[in-house]
Amino acid sequence: MQDTSKAKKYADLPGKAKEYLDKLAQLAETRIAMVSVGPEREQIIKV
């Protein structure tokens, strides 16, 4: 498991995290707009 808390943009996320988000969006039949990588507001990534 890799730490994602320092990611600032979608491209910074590990490949497995991107795969997970893609699968989640597919299963939910919706687009994912934002992802939080920590508890702070600055840790929200717009996808």
C-alpha positions in Angstrom: 0.0 0.0 0.0 1.3 3.4 -0.9 0.8 6.7 0.9 -1.4 9.0 -1.2 -1.6 11.9 1.4 1.0 14.0 -0.5 -0.8 13.8 -3.9 -1.8 17.2 -5.2 -3.4 16.1 -8.5 -4.9 13.0 -10.1 -1.6 12.2 -12.0 0.2 12.0 -8.6 -1.9 9.0 -7.5 -0.5 5.5 -7.8 -1.8 3.4 -10.7 -3.7 1.1 -8.4 -5.6 4.1 -6.8 -6.5 5.3 -10.3 -7.7 1.8 -11.3 -9.8 1.7 -8.1 -11.4 5.1 -8.8 -12.1 4.0 -12.4 -13.8 0.8 -11.3 -15.8 2.6 -8.6 -17.1 5.1 -11.1 -18.0 2.3 -13.5 -19.9 0.4 -10.8 -21.7 3.5 -9.6 -22.4 4.5 -13.2 -21.3 8.1 -12.5 -18.3 10.3 -12.8 -16.1 11.0 -9.8 -15.4 14.7 -9.4 -13.3 14.8 -6.3 -11.2 12.5 -4.1 -9.9 13.2 -0.6 -6.5 11.8 0.3 -6.5 13.1 3.8 -8.5 15.0 6.5 -7.5 18.6 5.4 -9.3 20.6 2.7 -6.0 21.0 0.9 -6.0 17.2 0.4 -8.9 17.2 -2.0 -8.1 16.4 -5.6 -10.4 17.4 -8.4 -10.5 14.5 -10.9 
